[in-house]
């Protein structure tokens, strides 16, 4: 029987869970350093294949895993008669997530990394109090691999969950990840919230926040030294919040001569809508290598921040 590629990828996640597969995805810079080591030229384990994206000998994997990868069309030829997976699989909390293989050079790459873990932890901390409104709706804006939607749905099972993205490939993998996690979430292709019906109780966003010279959607945060996409997501989410609703933003913000432009813009935006803002730095200095580029010539540092905007009841 021929399986649909999506079904095969879903079965792959199930099979990997049964094998207690684990892989924590590092930053792209760390990943590149590791796979450049002489002893990492060829895969020796399942994590080397599906985590480190190393080429592997055809007989390395067990028959079931190899069959599922073949059925999903997830293998490509590498040099020396070796094979390479087109996907990575990472573990976060109790779930597995399939996403793009390293390196993520393509414009439609589906990214997963350290920000995914921090975003998930921020959601868990914020959703100790799930929305109580009957028919509550949670929207993960720019869902990527589906982390926000899945983490939220497992903690607030009575809410309906929508995951949006401009990248069809991201929505495809998010849907596969959600099904494998036993989560019902509605995928919605689009750059705004016009396709979301009704009020939103919790809107989530983990947007790109770095200026990307290649303009890759998953990485480029636009103007404001990478803060523009974050602010745009806030602008679209706040008018849609239900009474007592919240917008949770995890992102990065460039600090220029001691000033946080994104923070100031969010203060003004929240005030315009009569809403309250909680904002804090959770890491004062990330992606320091970006400061060597022309686009960041006037930037002191890039901080990781969380912002929660709440509409009054």
C-alpha positions, -999 to 999 in steps of 0.1 A, spaced: 0 0 0 13 35 -10 13 60 18 9 97 14 42 115 22 25 134 51 12 102 66 47 87 64 63 116 81 36 114 108 44 77 113 81 85 114 75 108 144 55 80 161 83 55 154 109 78 167 90 84 199 88 47 204 126 46 201 130 74 227 146 96 201 159 129 214 177 158 198 181 194 210 187 217 180 214 243 186 220 276 168 230 274 131 265 287 141 269 259 166 255 233 142 280 244 116 309 241 140 299 206 151 295 191 116 328 206 105 347 184 129 367 155 113 347 128 132 314 142 119 318 136 82 294 106 82 265 96 104 270 69 130 236 71 147 199 81 142 206 115 158 234 121 134 210 115 105 179 133 117 194 158 140 229 168 127 218 162 90 249 142 83 251 119 52 247 82 60 253 48 46 221 32 32 224 3 57 228 25 88 191 29 96 167 1 107 143 -11 81 112 7 95 128 41 97 143 38 62 110 27 48 92 57 62 118 81 50 116 65 15 78 66 15 79 103 24 104 112 -3 126 125 24 160 112 12 184 127 -13 217 114 -27 250 126 -12 285 121 -23 302 87 -22 270 67 -24 257 81 8 222 94 15 210 125 34 176 133 51 157 164 38 144 169 73 155 172 109 136 160 139 139 178 173 126 171 207 109 198 229 92 189 261 74 156 254 69 161 217 89 157 185 89 183 157 99 178 121 115 208 103 140 216 76 174 199 74 206 219 80 216 242 64 184 262 62 194 282 31 161 280 12 136 309 14 108 285 25 129 267 51 110 258 83 132 268 112 135 253 146 162 262 172 170 276 206 143 303 202 117 275 199 126 262 233 125 297 249 92 305 232 77 272 245 89 280 281 74 315 278 41 301 268 41 276 297 48 303 321 21 326 307 -6 300 303 -6 288 339 -40 306 335 -57 293 304 -86 315 290 -118 306 307 -143 320 281 -165 293 265 -153 288 230 -119 305 237 -97 308 207 -59 308 206 -40 318 174 -3 311 168 8 338 143 36 327 120 35 292 134 66 278 116 69 242 128 39 246 151 56 249 184 33 277 198 1 260 187 11 225 200 25 237 234 -6 258 239 -31 232 229 -16 206 252 -20 230 282 -54 245 272 -73 216 257 -107 233 259 -96 261 235 -97 260 197 -63 266 181 -55 282 148 -20 283 134 -12 308 106 18 312 83 28 328 50 48 297 41 28 266 28 57 243 36 57 255 73 19 249 75 24 214 61 50 204 87 31 222 115 0 201 106 21 169 106 36 178 140 3 187 155 -13 154 144 16 134 158 12 153 191 -26 145 192 -34 182 188 -63 196 167 -52 228 152 -66 247 121 -39 257 96 -45 290 79 -23 303 51 -19 341 51 0 371 62 -27 386 84 -57 375 106 -85 381 81 -92 344 79 -96 340 116 -132 343 127 -143 359 160 -123 373 189 -89 359 200 -83 350 237 -45 344 233 -25 354 203 11 341 202 40 352 180 77 342 177 86 362 146 120 365 130 140 394 144 173 395 126 180 415 94 187 389 67 205 400 36 190 371 16 155 382 27 145 347 39 110 348 53 118 327 84 147 348 93 142 385 82 126 408 108 125 438 84 130 474 95 137 487 130 169 466 129 147 435 127 118 446 149 93 456 122 77 421 118 72 419 156 55 452 157 33 444 127 22 412 144 12 432 175 -7 457 153 -28 430 137 -34 410 170 -44 437 195 -76 449 178 -88 413 177 -83 405 214 -114 394 234 -120 411 267 -92 398 290 -74 386 260 -36 385 257 -10 389 230 22 370 239 53 381 219 87 364 221 113 381 199 146 400 197 151 437 199 181 458 188 193 482 215 207 514 199 227 537 221 208 523 251 174 527 236 149 499 229 128 511 199 106 481 199 97 485 236 88 522 231 67 513 200 48 486 220 42 510 249 26 535 224 6 508 207 -8 493 239 -17 528 251 -35 535 219 -57 505 224 -62 510 262 -43 479 270 -15 471 295 20 459 286 44 437 305 78 437 289 111 422 300 145 412 286 152 375 291 187 375 275 206 408 271 230 397 243 224 373 215 237 369 179 267 392 186 282 383 153 255 403 136 270 435 151 299 432 127 276 438 97 267 471 82 231 468 90 239 467 128 267 493 127 249 515 153 235 487 175 249 481 210 234 446 214 205 424 204 183 414 234 158 386 236 125 399 251 90 388 260 60 412 258 25 405 270 -2 429 260 -36 424 278 -70 439 270 -90 448 301 -120 426 310 
